[in-house]
Amino acid sequence: MQPLTAYCMRGHRQVEGWLQRGSLSILWSLLEAQRLHALAGDVAEIGVFHGKLFIALALSLTNEERAVAVDLFEMKRAPDFEQEFRSNLEQFSVPMDRVDIRRCASEMIALSAAPEIFGSNVRLFSVDGSHEYAAVIHDLNLARACISQVGIIALDDLFSAWSPGVSEAAIDFLRHPDNRDIVPLAISAAHGPLITGASKLFMVHASQVDFYASELMRMNRQSFKTRASFCGVKTLVFDFTNGVRKRIEFR
Ligand SMILES: C[S@@+](CC[C@H](N)C(=O)[O-])C[C@H]1O[C@@H](n2cnc3c(N)ncnc32)[C@H](O)[C@@H]1O
């Protein structure tokens, strides 16, 4: 079994964090689509915590690709967790020589410096750091500056009552005239208490929507709920009330 498959099926349960199985299933499908179609590029996450999502990104690396992790590695209830993050990466045999760990507030990364830090060919960029409105807008702009033409932005905690600024930022970002080319692709509905995470929003360049939508449908047909209009675009909604079922790729 491939390491990414093993991690998404079982390994992730050993890592503390905020990532529900439904969202992981959609993220995994997108990484699989990129692998099957040989879409190369780097991966990045702002807000990695103990690495629950980041490990999935890093296990999708091939050849010369890199993974960039940005985090403060300090929270009120957890004084310093960089070591837990590093140990978890090692436990799942992530290639550490291709991981770049930046210990800083993402607001300290200027938009102009983003390509130098994350590269300008990122195929999957997860935004899950500060959940305050201004920081989320900043992080989404960093992601937008670095994704490739086939790149995906994943935003955590959409529609969470605990962090309404995330939804406000997502809507303002998608409606901003400079971002007309970025559109919502899919929403993974929350299925569990908020303490385990909330919905994720996946966004792509408009030219890639049909490609990724057909791959998501192929791999997650049993979890498909509806196509709902969000910021003027018909967006796939996946719901996991009846369990999380993803078609496993053996190629
Ligand atoms: C919800 S947790 C991330 C969960 C993680 N993605 C997972 O897979 O479990 C949010 C993380 O963002 C980090 N963070 C908060 N504010 C930040 C900021 N301004 N810059 C960078 N990281 C930040 C926190 O330290 C924490 O690790």
The ligand as a Gaussian input file, in Angstrom:
#p B3LYP/6-31G(d) Opt

LIG

0 1
 C       -6.372000      24.739000      13.717000
 S       -4.682000      24.559000      13.990000
 C       -4.152000      23.776000      12.513000
 C       -4.569000      22.359000      12.407000
 C       -3.764000      21.537000      11.425000
 N       -3.874000      22.030000      10.057000
 C       -4.096000      20.055000      11.477000
 O       -3.976000      19.377000      10.438000
 O       -4.427000      19.553000      12.565000
 C       -4.087000      26.178000      13.751000
 C       -2.566000      26.318000      13.757000
 O       -2.254000      27.611000      13.276000
 C       -1.175000      28.136000      13.999000
 N       -1.256000      29.609000      13.917000
 C       -2.128000      30.422000      14.552000
 N       -1.922000      31.689000      14.186000
 C       -0.895000      31.667000      13.303000
 C       -0.210000      32.677000      12.577000
 N       -0.543000      33.960000      12.680000
 N        0.801000      32.311000      11.750000
 C        1.155000      30.991000      11.626000
 N        0.532000      30.002000      12.296000
 C       -0.478000      30.335000      13.117000
 C       -1.353000      27.573000      15.413000
 O       -0.125000      27.578000      16.099000
 C       -1.906000      26.172000      15.115000
 O       -0.874000      25.233000      15.046000

